[in-house]
Amino acid sequence: MKRMSSKDLVLLFIISIIIAIFASIQPIDNFIVNIIVFLVIFVSSGYSLMAVIYPEESCSGLLKKPFLGLELSVFLTVLISVVLKYSSLGLQFRDLILILSLITIVLPIAAYVLRINHVKDEREQPSEKPLSAQSKGPLSKNLITLIILSVLMIVTVIVPPINKTPLWMVPGSLFVCFIPGYLLTTVLFPRNDDLEMVERLALGFGGSLILTSIIGLAFNYTVWSIRLELILIVLAVFSLIFCFITYSRTNKIPLERRLHMPKLEKILRIFLIICIILTVITAAYTAIQPEKHSDNKTSFYIKDLDVRASDYTLNLTSGTENNLTMVVVNQEGSTVDYRLLVQVNGSILKESNITLKNNEKMEIPLNFTAEVPGERKMEFNLYKLPDDTPYKKLDLWINVT
């Protein structure tokens, strides 16, 4: 059998890297350009996933399945959109393009390895005939367990009030260290005799840590920076995709040769039961607790000044220009609209409206000239729109000489 060409996979890999970089730095902010980039990565993601599912097909064979490629593209796009919609990020077009491109970077690599393994199997067993045991069957208990764990991981990260507790760290530890890498190993080596159990476990741990590092590095060059919650969501999405691919792959393998690791499957089921119990208990507890209003949800302060001290006074010279920097940090768990009002004796020095995403920080400069000698109070009021009552207040005494 001739070696199957993989130029299409190399091209997809390069395109997805370019688009990921484009979405991260966004050198051109144009609607038409963004639509074109999205369409390219939309088609590329579906084709890449189809290449993973059908490693025996060449480029020409895959192009004969345009409707399947379109369905897979829609599946990935909808899945990522739902995750973004119910996360603290919100559904942003650029974020959708970035995550689609990150997923598409991984898929051609997996498809390339699968093609190589398929060609190798065909050469070693050219006369092998399909067995009756290769007929499609239901999902294995192991895959069902991993699918539920992946969904549970997404739920505990994005659904309030559970995401306000450290509960998501329980399944999150297993996703960072094992599950995605193990599933990727299962995709690449689906037969029971492909690898020893120790090799699978080692590759599972190593593969998960590598995936976590790559995703973290990619986020480091975005506006979100490295955040564990976002990394866990991407890892869980990858795991769901790997589960789907594993199911498609194992249905083509005789039952007696399919991967079966009873001890590991039992441990995963026990872990799943523990996670579900903890989730139910936490959800019930937070539901019956009265809502607590925290004073730490938004940080508001003046840079380099401790205005909270009751006797703090800023000494200024009449006629000189002065600069202050106000800092607002949104920790509300969602995007918030604020209004900032600075005034002295009823005179407004500065008034502006700002919008901050969750965990976003903004520094607002204030330039003013103190002219009339004397002591007076400068009031800094931060409103959380549409409320007309100050949400945060700072008072600064100034002494002009």
HELIX and SHEET records of a PDB file:
HELIX    1   1 LYS A    7  ILE A   25  1                                  19    
HELIX    2   2 PHE A   31  ILE A   53  1                                  23    
HELIX    3   3 CYS A   59  LEU A   63  1                                   5    
HELIX    4   4 PRO A   66  LYS A   85  1                                  20    
HELIX    5   5 PHE A   93  GLU A  124  1                                  32    
HELIX    6   6 SER A  132  GLN A  134  5                                   3    
HELIX    7   7 LYS A  141  ILE A  158  1                                  18    
HELIX    8   8 ILE A  162  LYS A  164  5                                   3    
HELIX    9   9 PRO A  166  TRP A  168  5                                   3    
HELIX   10  10 MET A  169  CYS A  177  1                                   9    
HELIX   11  11 ILE A  179  LEU A  188  1                                  10    
HELIX   12  12 MET A  197  ASN A  220  1                                  24    
HELIX   13  13 LEU A  228  THR A  250  1                                  23    
HELIX   14  14 LEU A  255  ARG A  257  5                                   3    
HELIX   15  15 PRO A  262  ILE A  288  1                                  27    
SHEET    1   A 3 THR A 298  ILE A 302  0                                        
SHEET    2   A 3 THR A 320  ASN A 330 -1                                        
SHEET    3   A 3 LYS A 361  ALA A 370 -1                                        
SHEET    1   B 5 THR A 313  LEU A 316  0                                        
SHEET    2   B 5 PRO A 390  VAL A 400  1                                        
SHEET    3   B 5 GLY A 374  LYS A 384 -1                                        
SHEET    4   B 5 VAL A 336  VAL A 344 -1                                        
SHEET    5   B 5 SER A 347  LEU A 356 -1                                        
END                                                                             
